[in-house]
Amino acid sequence: MSSQADLAHDTGKDSQAAPQKRTDIGTHYLRYSISNGMVMLIGFISFPILTRFLDNTQFGILRYYDTLMLLGVALVKFGTPHAIVRFYPYDGDPQKMRSFGTNMVLLPLLLSGALWSLLAAGFVVWWWLGEGEFHALFWFALVMVAMLAATNIVQMVVRASERSDILMATRVIARMLELVFVLGAVILIQQSAVAVYGGKIVATGLVLGWLALWLYRNVHVSRDAVDFSAFRSGLVYGFPLMANELAYSLLANLDRVLIKHITGDFAVVGIYAIGYSLAMQLNVFITATLSEAFTPVVMRAYETGGGSAVRELKERVLLPMTYAVAAIVAMLLVSGQDLLVALSGPDKAASGEVFIVVGITLSTYALFAIANYGLQLKKRTMQVLTITLGAALLNIAINFILIPRMGYIGAAWATAISYGALCIAQFAVCPKGLARLPDARSAIVSLACGGMLVGVADSSDLFGAHGVWARLFVAGVLFVVLYALPVLALDPRMRRMAQALRTRPA
Protein backbone atom coordinates (compact mmCIF):
# COMPACT_ATOMS: atom_id res chain seq x y z
CA MET A 1 0.00 0.00 0.00
CA SER A 2 2.97 2.29 -0.48
CA SER A 3 3.11 5.13 -2.97
CA GLN A 4 5.70 3.18 -4.96
CA ALA A 5 3.15 0.44 -5.38
CA ASP A 6 0.48 2.84 -6.67
CA LEU A 7 1.60 2.54 -10.26
CA ALA A 8 1.72 -1.24 -10.08
CA HIS A 9 -1.71 -1.32 -8.48
CA ASP A 10 -3.19 1.14 -10.91
CA THR A 11 -1.81 -0.38 -14.11
CA GLY A 12 -4.57 -2.15 -15.92
CA LYS A 13 -6.98 -1.90 -13.05
CA ASP A 14 -9.18 0.78 -14.55
CA SER A 15 -9.85 -1.44 -17.52
CA GLN A 16 -10.62 -4.60 -15.58
CA ALA A 17 -13.73 -6.58 -16.34
CA ALA A 18 -17.02 -6.16 -14.60
CA PRO A 19 -17.16 -7.44 -11.05
CA GLN A 20 -17.47 -11.20 -10.68
CA LYS A 21 -20.80 -12.69 -9.73
CA ARG A 22 -21.45 -12.29 -6.03
CA THR A 23 -21.58 -15.35 -3.81
CA ASP A 24 -25.05 -15.94 -2.40
CA ILE A 25 -25.81 -15.98 1.30
CA GLY A 26 -26.30 -19.75 1.34
CA THR A 27 -22.71 -20.34 0.27
CA HIS A 28 -21.47 -17.70 2.70
CA TYR A 29 -23.43 -19.36 5.48
CA LEU A 30 -22.07 -22.78 4.60
CA ARG A 31 -18.50 -21.48 4.63
CA TYR A 32 -18.93 -19.58 7.87
CA SER A 33 -20.70 -22.58 9.38
CA ILE A 34 -17.75 -24.82 8.54
CA SER A 35 -15.18 -22.35 9.83
CA ASN A 36 -17.06 -21.47 12.99
CA GLY A 37 -17.80 -25.14 13.59
CA MET A 38 -14.07 -25.82 13.42
CA VAL A 39 -13.35 -22.81 15.65
CA MET A 40 -15.92 -24.10 18.12
CA LEU A 41 -14.35 -27.56 18.00
CA ILE A 42 -10.91 -26.09 18.67
CA GLY A 43 -12.44 -24.08 21.50
CA PHE A 44 -13.85 -27.27 23.00
CA ILE A 45 -10.30 -28.67 22.90
CA SER A 46 -8.61 -25.64 24.45
CA PHE A 47 -11.35 -24.74 26.96
CA PRO A 48 -11.18 -27.90 29.10
CA ILE A 49 -7.38 -27.83 29.09
CA LEU A 50 -7.25 -24.20 30.20
CA THR A 51 -9.88 -24.68 32.88
CA ARG A 52 -7.95 -27.65 34.25
CA PHE A 53 -4.54 -25.98 34.19
CA LEU A 54 -5.76 -22.58 35.46
CA ASP A 55 -7.51 -22.34 38.78
CA ASN A 56 -10.52 -20.07 39.26
CA THR A 57 -8.31 -17.17 40.37
CA GLN A 58 -6.02 -17.30 37.32
CA PHE A 59 -9.01 -17.73 35.01
CA GLY A 60 -10.68 -14.76 36.66
CA ILE A 61 -7.55 -12.62 36.21
CA LEU A 62 -7.36 -13.68 32.56
CA ARG A 63 -10.96 -12.70 31.80
CA TYR A 64 -10.70 -9.50 33.81
CA TYR A 65 -7.90 -8.22 31.57
CA ASP A 66 -9.63 -9.65 28.51
CA THR A 67 -12.51 -7.32 29.32
CA LEU A 68 -10.24 -4.28 29.53
CA MET A 69 -8.57 -5.34 26.28
CA LEU A 70 -11.87 -5.67 24.41
CA LEU A 71 -12.95 -2.23 25.57
CA GLY A 72 -9.64 -0.82 24.29
CA VAL A 73 -10.05 -2.54 20.92
CA ALA A 74 -13.55 -1.09 20.51
CA LEU A 75 -12.16 2.36 21.27
CA VAL A 76 -9.14 2.48 18.96
CA LYS A 77 -10.95 0.98 15.95
CA PHE A 78 -12.91 4.25 15.81
CA GLY A 79 -15.87 2.55 14.11
CA THR A 80 -13.82 1.79 10.99
CA PRO A 81 -15.12 -1.79 10.50
CA HIS A 82 -18.73 -0.55 10.38
CA ALA A 83 -17.89 2.14 7.84
CA ILE A 84 -16.01 -0.40 5.71
CA VAL A 85 -19.07 -2.62 5.39
CA ARG A 86 -21.46 0.29 4.79
CA PHE A 87 -19.35 2.21 2.23
CA TYR A 88 -17.71 -0.68 0.38
CA PRO A 89 -18.22 -0.12 -3.40
CA TYR A 90 -20.24 -3.23 -4.15
CA ASP A 91 -20.34 -2.40 -7.86
CA GLY A 92 -16.57 -2.99 -8.04
CA ASP A 93 -15.77 0.24 -9.89
CA PRO A 94 -11.92 0.54 -9.92
CA GLN A 95 -11.88 4.27 -9.13
CA LYS A 96 -14.30 3.83 -6.25
CA MET A 97 -12.26 0.89 -4.99
CA ARG A 98 -9.11 3.00 -4.92
CA SER A 99 -10.92 5.81 -3.11
CA PHE A 100 -12.35 3.28 -0.68
CA GLY A 101 -8.94 1.77 0.04
CA THR A 102 -7.42 5.18 0.63
CA ASN A 103 -10.12 6.89 2.66
CA MET A 104 -11.94 4.04 4.37
CA VAL A 105 -9.03 1.71 5.09
CA LEU A 106 -5.59 3.37 5.01
CA LEU A 107 -6.45 6.69 6.67
CA PRO A 108 -8.53 5.05 9.45
CA LEU A 109 -5.70 2.58 10.09
CA LEU A 110 -3.30 5.51 10.51
CA LEU A 111 -5.79 7.27 12.80
CA SER A 112 -6.25 4.15 14.94
CA GLY A 113 -2.49 3.69 15.17
CA ALA A 114 -2.01 7.29 16.24
CA LEU A 115 -4.75 7.04 18.89
CA TRP A 116 -3.28 3.83 20.30
CA SER A 117 0.21 5.38 20.40
CA LEU A 118 -1.09 8.35 22.39
CA LEU A 119 -2.87 6.08 24.86
CA ALA A 120 0.18 3.84 25.25
CA ALA A 121 2.48 6.83 25.73
CA GLY A 122 0.13 8.22 28.37
CA PHE A 123 0.15 4.95 30.34
CA VAL A 124 3.95 4.71 30.10
CA VAL A 125 4.38 8.28 31.37
CA TRP A 126 1.86 7.63 34.18
CA TRP A 127 3.80 4.53 35.24
CA TRP A 128 7.19 6.26 34.88
CA LEU A 129 6.05 9.09 37.13
CA GLY A 130 5.10 6.52 39.75
CA GLU A 131 1.43 7.45 39.69
CA GLY A 132 0.22 3.91 39.19
CA GLU A 133 1.28 0.27 39.28
CA PHE A 134 0.25 -1.95 36.38
CA HIS A 135 0.08 -5.74 36.33
CA ALA A 136 2.22 -7.42 33.64
CA LEU A 137 -1.02 -8.54 31.98
CA PHE A 138 -2.01 -4.90 31.53
CA TRP A 139 0.97 -4.29 29.23
CA PHE A 140 0.34 -7.53 27.37
CA ALA A 141 -3.30 -6.52 26.90
CA LEU A 142 -2.22 -3.07 25.70
CA VAL A 143 -0.07 -4.63 22.96
CA MET A 144 -2.94 -6.93 22.01
CA VAL A 145 -5.29 -3.95 21.63
CA ALA A 146 -3.28 -2.57 18.70
CA MET A 147 -2.85 -5.98 17.08
CA LEU A 148 -6.50 -6.99 17.39
CA ALA A 149 -7.78 -3.61 16.18
CA ALA A 150 -5.67 -3.82 13.01
CA THR A 151 -6.61 -7.47 12.50
CA ASN A 152 -10.31 -6.70 12.83
CA ILE A 153 -10.14 -3.81 10.35
CA VAL A 154 -8.43 -5.91 7.69
CA GLN A 155 -10.77 -8.84 8.28
CA MET A 156 -13.70 -6.50 7.77
CA VAL A 157 -12.34 -5.54 4.35
CA VAL A 158 -12.19 -9.23 3.48
CA ARG A 159 -15.72 -9.69 4.78
CA ALA A 160 -17.12 -6.68 2.92
CA SER A 161 -15.60 -7.99 -0.32
CA GLU A 162 -17.59 -11.18 0.38
CA ARG A 163 -14.49 -13.38 0.33
CA SER A 164 -15.86 -15.74 2.92
CA ASP A 165 -13.47 -18.43 1.68
CA ILE A 166 -10.45 -16.34 2.71
CA LEU A 167 -11.99 -15.31 6.00
CA MET A 168 -12.92 -18.92 6.72
CA ALA A 169 -9.36 -20.12 6.21
CA THR A 170 -7.87 -17.21 8.16
CA ARG A 171 -10.09 -17.75 11.16
CA VAL A 172 -9.41 -21.47 11.39
CA ILE A 173 -5.65 -21.03 11.00
CA ALA A 174 -5.64 -18.23 13.59
CA ARG A 175 -7.50 -20.39 16.09
CA MET A 176 -5.19 -23.33 15.50
CA LEU A 177 -2.13 -21.10 16.01
CA GLU A 178 -3.63 -19.78 19.22
CA LEU A 179 -4.35 -23.34 20.36
CA VAL A 180 -0.73 -24.38 19.77
CA PHE A 181 0.98 -21.33 21.27
CA VAL A 182 -1.37 -20.73 24.20
CA LEU A 183 -1.56 -24.33 25.33
CA GLY A 184 2.15 -24.76 24.68
CA ALA A 185 2.92 -21.79 26.91
CA VAL A 186 0.55 -22.94 29.66
CA ILE A 187 1.67 -26.57 29.65
CA LEU A 188 5.41 -26.11 29.06
CA ILE A 189 6.23 -22.74 30.62
CA GLN A 190 3.81 -21.58 33.30
CA GLN A 191 0.25 -22.30 34.37
CA SER A 192 -0.82 -18.67 34.53
CA ALA A 193 -2.78 -15.98 32.74
CA VAL A 194 0.54 -14.36 31.73
CA ALA A 195 1.51 -17.46 29.77
CA VAL A 196 -1.87 -17.40 28.00
CA TYR A 197 -1.30 -13.82 26.86
CA GLY A 198 2.23 -14.61 25.70
CA GLY A 199 0.89 -17.35 23.44
CA LYS A 200 -1.91 -15.10 22.17
CA ILE A 201 0.53 -12.35 21.19
CA VAL A 202 2.67 -14.75 19.12
CA ALA A 203 -0.36 -16.28 17.36
CA THR A 204 -2.02 -12.90 16.67
CA GLY A 205 1.24 -11.48 15.32
CA LEU A 206 1.54 -14.26 12.75
CA VAL A 207 -2.06 -13.80 11.58
CA LEU A 208 -1.69 -10.02 11.42
CA GLY A 209 1.42 -10.36 9.28
CA TRP A 210 -0.45 -12.48 6.72
CA LEU A 211 -3.45 -10.12 6.70
CA ALA A 212 -1.14 -7.13 6.14
CA LEU A 213 0.29 -8.90 3.10
CA TRP A 214 -3.23 -9.59 1.79
CA LEU A 215 -4.17 -5.94 2.31
CA TYR A 216 -1.11 -4.75 0.41
CA ARG A 217 -1.91 -7.01 -2.54
CA ASN A 218 -5.66 -6.44 -2.74
CA VAL A 219 -6.50 -2.94 -1.48
CA HIS A 220 -5.34 -0.19 -3.82
CA VAL A 221 -4.49 3.27 -2.55
CA SER A 222 -3.20 6.48 -4.06
CA ARG A 223 -2.21 9.92 -2.82
CA ASP A 224 -4.42 11.38 -5.54
CA ALA A 225 -7.41 9.52 -4.11
CA VAL A 226 -7.18 11.15 -0.68
CA ASP A 227 -10.56 12.72 0.00
CA PHE A 228 -10.99 14.10 3.49
CA SER A 229 -14.69 14.61 2.86
CA ALA A 230 -15.13 10.88 2.23
CA PHE A 231 -12.90 10.12 5.21
CA ARG A 232 -15.05 12.39 7.37
CA SER A 233 -18.22 10.69 6.10
CA GLY A 234 -16.82 7.36 7.22
CA LEU A 235 -16.03 8.79 10.64
CA VAL A 236 -19.45 10.40 10.98
CA TYR A 237 -21.08 7.05 10.18
CA GLY A 238 -18.64 4.92 12.16
CA PHE A 239 -18.09 7.02 15.29
CA PRO A 240 -21.56 6.44 16.79
CA LEU A 241 -21.16 2.73 15.99
CA MET A 242 -17.74 2.80 17.66
CA ALA A 243 -19.41 4.23 20.72
CA ASN A 244 -22.14 1.60 20.27
CA GLU A 245 -19.51 -1.15 20.10
CA LEU A 246 -17.95 0.25 23.25
CA ALA A 247 -21.37 0.27 24.91
CA TYR A 248 -21.99 -3.29 23.70
CA SER A 249 -18.61 -4.34 25.13
CA LEU A 250 -19.70 -2.82 28.43
CA LEU A 251 -22.97 -4.73 28.20
CA ALA A 252 -21.27 -8.03 27.37
CA ASN A 253 -18.11 -7.84 29.47
CA LEU A 254 -18.30 -5.33 32.31
CA ASP A 255 -19.96 -7.81 34.64
CA ARG A 256 -16.58 -9.47 35.27
CA VAL A 257 -15.12 -6.14 36.36
CA LEU A 258 -18.14 -5.44 38.58
CA ILE A 259 -17.97 -8.87 40.21
CA LYS A 260 -14.30 -8.25 41.05
CA HIS A 261 -14.93 -4.83 42.53
CA ILE A 262 -18.09 -5.82 44.41
CA THR A 263 -16.80 -9.13 45.81
CA GLY A 264 -13.06 -8.38 45.75
CA ASP A 265 -12.36 -11.98 44.75
CA PHE A 266 -10.81 -13.06 41.42
CA ALA A 267 -11.89 -16.65 42.16
CA VAL A 268 -15.56 -15.59 41.99
CA VAL A 269 -14.81 -13.83 38.71
CA GLY A 270 -13.31 -17.10 37.49
CA ILE A 271 -16.43 -19.12 38.34
CA TYR A 272 -18.58 -16.67 36.39
CA ALA A 273 -16.11 -16.32 33.52
CA ILE A 274 -15.83 -20.09 32.96
CA GLY A 275 -19.60 -20.41 32.45
CA TYR A 276 -19.75 -17.27 30.32
CA SER A 277 -16.77 -18.35 28.19
CA LEU A 278 -18.30 -21.73 27.41
CA ALA A 279 -21.57 -20.02 26.47
CA MET A 280 -19.60 -17.85 24.04
CA GLN A 281 -17.87 -20.91 22.58
CA LEU A 282 -21.20 -22.62 22.03
CA ASN A 283 -22.89 -19.53 20.68
CA VAL A 284 -20.15 -18.60 18.20
CA PHE A 285 -21.53 -21.09 15.71
CA ILE A 286 -24.86 -19.32 15.29
CA THR A 287 -24.07 -15.72 16.24
CA ALA A 288 -20.81 -15.26 14.35
CA THR A 289 -21.94 -17.30 11.36
CA LEU A 290 -25.13 -15.36 10.78
CA SER A 291 -23.56 -12.00 11.51
CA GLU A 292 -20.68 -12.53 9.09
CA ALA A 293 -22.82 -14.03 6.36
CA PHE A 294 -25.78 -11.71 6.85
CA THR A 295 -24.34 -8.21 7.29
CA PRO A 296 -22.55 -7.62 3.96
CA VAL A 297 -25.32 -9.37 2.03
CA VAL A 298 -28.12 -7.36 3.67
CA MET A 299 -26.22 -4.14 2.92
CA ARG A 300 -25.97 -5.10 -0.74
CA ALA A 301 -29.60 -6.24 -0.79
CA TYR A 302 -30.77 -2.91 0.58
CA GLU A 303 -28.64 -0.91 -1.86
CA THR A 304 -29.88 -2.87 -4.86
CA GLY A 305 -33.39 -3.96 -3.91
CA GLY A 306 -34.57 -1.77 -1.05
CA GLY A 307 -36.80 -2.85 1.82
CA SER A 308 -38.48 -5.71 -0.05
CA ALA A 309 -35.13 -7.39 -0.73
CA VAL A 310 -34.21 -7.03 2.96
CA ARG A 311 -37.47 -8.61 4.08
CA GLU A 312 -37.04 -11.50 1.68
CA LEU A 313 -33.49 -12.07 2.87
CA LYS A 314 -34.54 -12.00 6.52
CA GLU A 315 -37.26 -14.56 5.90
CA ARG A 316 -34.72 -16.94 4.35
CA VAL A 317 -32.26 -16.48 7.20
CA LEU A 318 -34.76 -16.61 10.08
CA LEU A 319 -36.14 -19.99 9.03
CA PRO A 320 -33.08 -22.12 9.88
CA MET A 321 -32.04 -19.74 12.64
CA THR A 322 -35.32 -20.23 14.52
CA TYR A 323 -34.87 -23.99 14.57
CA ALA A 324 -31.18 -23.67 15.50
CA VAL A 325 -31.84 -21.33 18.43
CA ALA A 326 -34.69 -23.47 19.74
CA ALA A 327 -32.41 -26.51 19.56
CA ILE A 328 -29.64 -24.74 21.50
CA VAL A 329 -32.05 -23.52 24.19
CA ALA A 330 -33.58 -26.98 24.61
CA MET A 331 -30.22 -28.74 24.83
CA LEU A 332 -28.90 -26.19 27.31
CA LEU A 333 -31.89 -26.89 29.56
CA VAL A 334 -31.41 -30.63 29.18
CA SER A 335 -27.62 -30.98 29.29
CA GLY A 336 -26.00 -27.62 30.01
CA GLN A 337 -24.75 -28.63 33.47
CA ASP A 338 -23.48 -32.00 32.23
CA LEU A 339 -21.63 -30.44 29.30
CA LEU A 340 -19.82 -27.93 31.49
CA VAL A 341 -18.75 -30.61 33.97
CA ALA A 342 -17.63 -32.89 31.15
CA LEU A 343 -15.43 -30.17 29.64
CA SER A 344 -14.19 -28.38 32.75
CA GLY A 345 -14.20 -31.03 35.45
CA PRO A 346 -16.33 -31.53 38.56
CA ASP A 347 -14.48 -28.79 40.45
CA LYS A 348 -15.89 -26.22 38.01
CA ALA A 349 -19.51 -27.38 38.41
CA ALA A 350 -20.49 -24.10 40.08
CA SER A 351 -20.22 -22.42 36.67
CA GLY A 352 -22.98 -24.58 35.18
CA GLU A 353 -25.91 -22.29 35.99
CA VAL A 354 -24.06 -19.32 34.51
CA PHE A 355 -23.45 -21.33 31.33
CA ILE A 356 -27.14 -22.18 30.98
CA VAL A 357 -28.53 -18.70 31.68
CA VAL A 358 -26.00 -16.83 29.53
CA GLY A 359 -26.10 -19.42 26.74
CA ILE A 360 -29.88 -19.15 26.41
CA THR A 361 -29.68 -15.36 26.57
CA LEU A 362 -27.04 -14.97 23.85
CA SER A 363 -28.65 -17.52 21.52
CA THR A 364 -32.06 -15.89 21.77
CA TYR A 365 -30.58 -12.44 21.27
CA ALA A 366 -28.83 -13.61 18.09
CA LEU A 367 -32.19 -14.51 16.59
CA PHE A 368 -33.82 -11.18 17.39
CA ALA A 369 -30.75 -9.20 16.32
CA ILE A 370 -31.35 -10.46 12.78
CA ALA A 371 -35.12 -9.95 13.02
CA ASN A 372 -34.71 -6.34 14.22
CA TYR A 373 -31.82 -5.31 11.93
CA GLY A 374 -32.61 -2.08 10.12
CA LEU A 375 -31.29 1.08 11.75
CA GLN A 376 -27.84 0.64 10.19
CA LEU A 377 -29.42 0.37 6.74
CA LYS A 378 -31.01 3.79 7.29
CA LYS A 379 -27.70 5.13 8.73
CA ARG A 380 -29.42 5.92 12.05
CA THR A 381 -26.31 5.12 14.01
CA MET A 382 -27.08 7.49 16.87
CA GLN A 383 -30.25 5.54 17.62
CA VAL A 384 -28.24 2.32 17.62
CA LEU A 385 -25.85 3.88 20.13
CA THR A 386 -28.63 5.21 22.36
CA ILE A 387 -30.35 1.83 22.60
CA THR A 388 -27.17 -0.14 23.29
CA LEU A 389 -25.92 2.40 25.82
CA GLY A 390 -29.27 2.27 27.59
CA ALA A 391 -29.04 -1.53 27.82
CA ALA A 392 -25.45 -1.29 29.11
CA LEU A 393 -26.44 1.20 31.81
CA LEU A 394 -29.40 -0.99 32.77
CA ASN A 395 -27.05 -3.97 33.03
CA ILE A 396 -24.67 -2.05 35.31
CA ALA A 397 -27.54 -0.94 37.55
CA ILE A 398 -29.00 -4.45 37.85
CA ASN A 399 -25.55 -5.89 38.56
CA PHE A 400 -25.18 -3.54 41.52
CA ILE A 401 -28.55 -4.76 42.79
CA LEU A 402 -28.23 -8.51 42.15
CA ILE A 403 -24.54 -9.32 42.73
CA PRO A 404 -24.58 -8.31 46.43
CA ARG A 405 -27.77 -10.36 46.91
CA MET A 406 -27.19 -13.39 44.67
CA GLY A 407 -23.45 -13.46 44.04
CA TYR A 408 -22.04 -14.24 40.59
CA ILE A 409 -25.31 -15.75 39.35
CA GLY A 410 -26.88 -12.32 39.82
CA ALA A 411 -24.61 -11.07 37.04
CA ALA A 412 -25.95 -13.80 34.75
CA TRP A 413 -29.55 -12.79 35.41
CA ALA A 414 -28.60 -9.12 34.93
CA THR A 415 -27.25 -10.10 31.51
CA ALA A 416 -30.52 -11.87 30.65
CA ILE A 417 -32.67 -8.91 31.73
CA SER A 418 -30.60 -6.28 29.91
CA TYR A 419 -30.44 -8.30 26.67
CA GLY A 420 -34.19 -8.79 26.83
CA ALA A 421 -34.66 -5.03 27.16
CA LEU A 422 -32.28 -4.52 24.23
CA CYS A 423 -34.33 -6.85 22.01
CA ILE A 424 -37.57 -5.04 22.84
CA ALA A 425 -36.05 -1.62 22.19
CA GLN A 426 -34.53 -2.71 18.87
CA PHE A 427 -37.85 -4.07 17.69
CA ALA A 428 -39.68 -0.90 18.74
CA VAL A 429 -37.42 1.45 16.76
CA CYS A 430 -36.70 -0.75 13.73
CA PRO A 431 -37.67 1.23 10.60
CA LYS A 432 -41.13 0.50 9.30
CA GLY A 433 -41.31 -2.57 7.11
CA LEU A 434 -37.84 -3.91 7.95
CA ALA A 435 -38.56 -5.83 11.17
CA ARG A 436 -39.35 -9.48 10.51
CA LEU A 437 -40.15 -12.01 13.23
CA PRO A 438 -39.93 -15.79 12.62
CA ASP A 439 -42.97 -17.11 10.77
CA ALA A 440 -45.68 -18.84 12.75
CA ARG A 441 -44.98 -22.33 11.41
CA SER A 442 -41.30 -22.40 12.33
CA ALA A 443 -42.00 -20.83 15.73
CA ILE A 444 -44.74 -23.34 16.62
CA VAL A 445 -42.87 -26.42 15.34
CA SER A 446 -39.57 -25.45 17.01
CA LEU A 447 -41.21 -24.65 20.35
CA ALA A 448 -43.33 -27.81 20.29
CA CYS A 449 -40.41 -30.09 19.46
CA GLY A 450 -38.11 -28.31 21.89
CA GLY A 451 -40.71 -28.50 24.64
CA MET A 452 -41.24 -32.21 23.98
CA LEU A 453 -37.47 -32.82 24.20
CA VAL A 454 -37.12 -30.93 27.49
CA GLY A 455 -40.24 -32.56 28.96
CA VAL A 456 -39.17 -36.13 28.19
CA ALA A 457 -35.59 -35.55 29.34
CA ASP A 458 -36.67 -33.89 32.58
CA SER A 459 -39.44 -36.33 33.51
CA SER A 460 -37.21 -39.37 32.85
CA ASP A 461 -34.01 -37.78 34.23
CA LEU A 462 -32.41 -38.97 30.97
CA PHE A 463 -33.68 -42.48 31.76
CA GLY A 464 -31.52 -42.70 34.85
CA ALA A 465 -28.19 -42.46 33.02
CA HIS A 466 -25.21 -41.97 35.34
CA GLY A 467 -21.99 -40.14 34.54
CA VAL A 468 -21.85 -36.96 32.47
CA TRP A 469 -20.77 -38.64 29.23
CA ALA A 470 -23.52 -41.26 29.44
CA ARG A 471 -26.06 -38.53 30.13
CA LEU A 472 -24.77 -36.48 27.19
CA PHE A 473 -25.06 -39.52 24.92
CA VAL A 474 -28.68 -40.14 25.96
CA ALA A 475 -29.46 -36.44 25.49
CA GLY A 476 -27.97 -36.56 22.00
CA VAL A 477 -30.12 -39.53 21.03
CA LEU A 478 -33.21 -37.80 22.41
CA PHE A 479 -32.33 -34.66 20.44
CA VAL A 480 -32.22 -36.60 17.18
CA VAL A 481 -35.42 -38.55 17.87
CA LEU A 482 -37.53 -35.83 19.51
CA TYR A 483 -36.28 -32.67 17.80
CA ALA A 484 -34.19 -33.05 14.63
CA LEU A 485 -36.25 -35.75 12.91
CA PRO A 486 -39.66 -34.24 13.82
CA VAL A 487 -38.54 -30.81 12.54
CA LEU A 488 -37.50 -32.30 9.20
CA ALA A 489 -40.73 -34.28 9.01
CA LEU A 490 -43.02 -31.37 9.88
CA ASP A 491 -41.37 -28.59 7.85
CA PRO A 492 -40.58 -29.41 4.21
CA ARG A 493 -38.71 -26.10 3.89
CA MET A 494 -36.03 -27.41 6.22
CA ARG A 495 -35.78 -30.62 4.21
CA ARG A 496 -35.21 -28.63 1.03
CA MET A 497 -32.68 -26.39 2.76
CA ALA A 498 -30.76 -29.36 4.14
CA GLN A 499 -30.68 -30.94 0.70
CA ALA A 500 -29.48 -27.69 -0.88
CA LEU A 501 -26.65 -27.33 1.67
CA ARG A 502 -25.50 -30.90 1.02
CA THR A 503 -25.22 -30.27 -2.72
CA ARG A 504 -23.83 -26.71 -2.53
CA PRO A 505 -20.09 -26.34 -3.24
CA ALA A 506 -18.09 -24.68 -0.46
ABEGO torsion letter per residue (X at the ends): XBAAAAAAAABGAAABBBBBBBBBAAAAAAAAAAAAAAAAAAAAAAAAAAAAABBAAAAAAAAAAAAAAAAAAAAAAGGAAAAAAAABBAAGBAAAAAAAAAAAAAAAAAAAAAAAAAAAAAAAAAAAAGABBBBAAAAAAAAAAAAAAAAAAAAAAAAAAGBAAAAAAAAAAAAAAAAAAAAAAAAAABBBAAAAAAAAAAAAAAAAAAAAAAAAAABBBBAAABBAAAAAAAAAAAAAAAAAAAAAAAAAAAAAAAAAAAAGBAAAAAAAAAAAAAAAAAAAAAAAAAAAAAAAAAAAAAAAAEAAAAAAAAAAAAAAAAAAAAAAAAAAAAAAAAAAAAAAEAAAAAAAAAAAAAAAAAAAAAAAAAAABGAAAAGBAAAAAAAAAAAAAAAAAAAAAAAAAAEAAAAAAAAAAAAAAAAAAAAAABBBGABBBBBAAAAAAAAAAAAAAAAAAAAAGGGGBBEAAAAAAAAAAAAAAAAAAAAAAABAAAAAAAAAAAABBX
